[in-house]
Amino acid sequence: MSWKYLNKKSINLGRMYEIIRSPVITEKSTLGSENNQVTFKVPLDATKPEIREAVEKMFDVKVAKVNTRFTLTGKHASVRLAE
């Protein structure tokens, strides 16, 4: 974990709803749900710690890992949920 995230304050509710724009429903993302993984569209300026905190607070789950990728349709975040 980077040092710049250690003293980070939590994000507000409005920013959480900006970060999690919509779920991605494709064949590949549906197969990921078998492995406790969900995929969301997120803004280009969203960071992994922000995505983790938004998912944990909005859906009341524990996040194990966040992966991000850039596609032609924007930035997508694959979130693996803890067991």
KEKE-3310 file (N, C-alpha, C; in steps of 0.2 Angstrom, whole numbers, plus 5000, padded with zeros to 4 digits):
npx = (5004:5003:5011:5004:4991:4988:4985:4972:4956:4939:4928:4914:4896:4890:4901:4903:4892:4895:4906:4903:4895:4887:4883:4892:4886:4889:4894:4906:4908:4897:4901:4912:4905:4903:4914:4914:4915:4912:4908:4910:4906:4916:4922:4935:4944:4943:4951:4959:4958:4947:4937:4936:4932:4920:4912:4912:4905:4893:4887:4888:4898:4913:4928:4940:4949:4953:4953:4957:4953:4955:4944:4936:4924:4926:4932:4933:4930:4934:4929:4933:4925:4926:4926)
npy = (4994:5011:5025:5037:5034:5031:5041:5045:5052:5046:5044:5055:5052:5057:5056:5042:5038:5043:5036:5022:5019:5010:4993:4981:4971:4958:4943:4938:4945:4940:4927:4929:4931:4919:4917:4925:4939:4955:4967:4984:5000:5014:5031:5039:5045:5039:5030:5015:5013:5021:5015:5003:5007:5013:5002:4994:5001:5005:4992:4985:4974:4964:4968:4960:4962:4974:4976:4986:4992:4999:5002:5003:5008:5015:5016:5001:4992:4978:4969:4959:4950:4946:4930)
npz = (5000:4996:5003:5002:5004:5018:5027:5023:5022:5024:5011:5005:5005:4993:4984:4984:4977:4964:4961:4960:4946:4937:4936:4926:4914:4906:4897:4901:4914:4921:4922:4931:4943:4949:4956:4967:4962:4956:4943:4939:4931:4932:4936:4927:4935:4947:4961:4967:4981:4984:4977:4983:4996:4993:4988:4999:5009:5003:5000:5011:5012:5013:5005:4995:4985:4972:4955:4941:4924:4908:4895:4879:4882:4893:4911:4920:4935:4943:4956:4969:4981:4999:5007)
capx = (5000:5006:5011:4999:4984:4988:4981:4967:4950:4934:4924:4907:4891:4889:4906:4902:4887:4898:4911:4899:4890:4883:4886:4893:4882:4892:4895:4912:4907:4893:4905:4915:4901:4904:4920:4913:4918:4907:4911:4906:4909:4918:4925:4942:4948:4942:4956:4957:4955:4940:4932:4935:4928:4913:4908:4911:4900:4886:4884:4890:4902:4921:4932:4947:4954:4951:4957:4954:4955:4952:4941:4934:4918:4928:4935:4929:4933:4932:4929:4933:4922:4929:4922)
capy = (5000:5017:5030:5043:5032:5030:5046:5047:5052:5043:5048:5056:5048:5059:5054:5035:5037:5045:5031:5016:5021:5005:4986:4979:4965:4954:4936:4937:4947:4935:4921:4931:4931:4912:4917:4931:4945:4959:4972:4991:5005:5019:5037:5039:5048:5035:5026:5008:5013:5024:5010:4998:5010:5014:4996:4991:5005:5005:4986:4981:4968:4965:4968:4956:4964:4978:4977:4991:4991:5004:4999:5008:5011:5019:5012:4996:4990:4971:4969:4952:4950:4941:4924)
capz = (5000:4996:5009:5002:5006:5025:5031:5019:5025:5021:5006:5007:5002:4986:4980:4983:4971:4958:4959:4957:4941:4936:4935:4920:4913:4900:4898:4905:4921:4924:4924:4937:4949:4952:4960:4971:4959:4952:4939:4939:4928:4937:4933:4925:4941:4953:4963:4970:4988:4984:4974:4989:5002:4991:4988:5006:5013:5000:4999:5017:5011:5013:4998:4996:4980:4967:4949:4936:4917:4904:4889:4874:4885:4900:4916:4924:4941:4945:4964:4972:4988:5003:5008)
cpx = (5004:5006:5005:4992:4983:4984:4975:4960:4945:4930:4917:4902:4890:4895:4906:4897:4890:4903:4908:4894:4885:4886:4887:4890:4884:4892:4901:4911:4902:4896:4910:4911:4901:4910:4920:4916:4912:4911:4907:4910:4910:4921:4932:4946:4947:4949:4954:4954:4948:4935:4931:4931:4921:4909:4907:4905:4893:4883:4885:4893:4909:4924:4938:4952:4950:4955:4953:4957:4952:4950:4939:4928:4920:4932:4931:4933:4930:4934:4928:4930:4925:4924:4918)
cpy = (5006:5021:5035:5041:5031:5035:5049:5047:5049:5047:5049:5052:5050:5056:5046:5034:5039:5039:5025:5019:5016:4998:4985:4972:4962:4947:4934:4940:4943:4929:4923:4931:4924:4912:4923:4937:4948:4965:4978:4995:5011:5025:5036:5041:5044:5030:5019:5009:5016:5019:5005:5001:5011:5007:4993:4995:5005:4998:4982:4974:4970:4964:4965:4960:4968:4978:4982:4990:4997:5000:5004:5012:5015:5014:5007:4994:4983:4970:4962:4953:4944:4936:4925)
cpz = (5000:5002:5008:5004:5014:5029:5027:5023:5021:5016:5008:5003:4994:4981:4979:4977:4964:4956:4956:4952:4939:4935:4928:4919:4906:4902:4903:4913:4924:4926:4931:4944:4952:4957:4965:4968:4955:4949:4939:4934:4933:4933:4932:4931:4947:4955:4966:4977:4988:4982:4980:4994:5000:4991:4995:5010:5010:5000:5006:5016:5012:5007:4999:4991:4975:4961:4944:4929:4913:4897:4885:4877:4891:4904:4919:4930:4943:4953:4966:4979:4992:5005:5014)
residu = (MET:SER:TRP:LYS:TYR:LEU:ASN:LYS:LYS:SER:ILE:ASN:LEU:GLY:ARG:MET:TYR:GLU:ILE:ILE:ARG:SER:PRO:VAL:ILE:THR:GLU:LYS:SER:THR:LEU:GLY:SER:GLU:ASN:ASN:GLN:VAL:THR:PHE:LYS:VAL:PRO:LEU:ASP:ALA:THR:LYS:PRO:GLU:ILE:ARG:GLU:ALA:VAL:GLU:LYS:MET:PHE:ASP:VAL:LYS:VAL:ALA:LYS:VAL:ASN:THR:ARG:PHE:THR:LEU:THR:GLY:LYS:HIS:ALA:SER:VAL:ARG:LEU:ALA:GLU)
# end
